[in-house]
Amino acid sequence: MSYQNLLVEVKDKIAAVTLNRPNKLNALNAKTIEELDAVFDELNSDEVFVIILTGSGEKAFVAGADISELNKLDTISAKEFAERGQAVFSKIQNFDKPVIAAVNGFALGGGCELALACHIRIASDNAKFGQPEVNLGIIPGYGGTQRLARVINTGRAAEYILTGDMIDAKEAFRIGLVSRVFPQSELMNRAIEMAKKIAGKGQHAVRLALKAINAVNEISLKDGLKLEASLFALCCGTEDFKEGTSAFLEKRKPEFKNK
């Protein structure tokens, strides 16, 4: 499938999805949201184990929403606008394959929200994060108020959302918004390296672990532990479990068949 605002490449079970509106700093418009929805449907196949999401060029991952579209919203259309973006970002968050955000440059507004929807976030050393919507007289609408507060904490989230201030990659790492920071020239190679490492594991275990992690903010600790035990039991019924434990005991590298 071809896309207007996305570049998609699949190699060695890893899909690289690049937001490609460089003349607009990869700003999210309705077409891009529509294509993100479609591409995750396309990548829900046995040919893909891990997805890397990034932005084209060196200046921006996604610099925010397309202001020319935002400016036309009224109360009714704004709710539809927010709900549409939230649905697509929730699809990414709940995707049963790991999604790595490789954040290069600006990740502001909807760009920060898109990164927050990914399971793993790594950044280049020139990355800038922020939810500056208050500067436009609005609030985050694609999940920023909810995901940012869960990823860092409510106090820090309130500060960044209410002031509209940006933070750099070093600060993003310090507060746990990203897990790694690399020189910009190394970012995609490091993202691919991480994706290959994940793709080399037993995929039943990867997907079930992801399911358990995604449940953290939805259910109580008690129910989460029950879910973990059930998913652990499912793992123990797979051929990958037998191969993994046998390989360990035999001091060899496991050859997972994802069965």
PyMOL commands that set and color helices and strands:
alter all, ss='L'
color gray80, all
select helices_A, chain A and resi 22-24+30-42+67-70+75-93+110-117+133-136+144-151+154-163+169-174+184-199+203-214+221-235+239-249
alter helices_A, ss='H'
color red, helices_A
select strands_A, chain A and resi 6-11+14-19+50-55+60-62+99-103+106-108+120-124+128-130+166-168+180-182
alter strands_A, ss='S'
color yellow, strands_A
deselect
rebuild
show_as cartoon
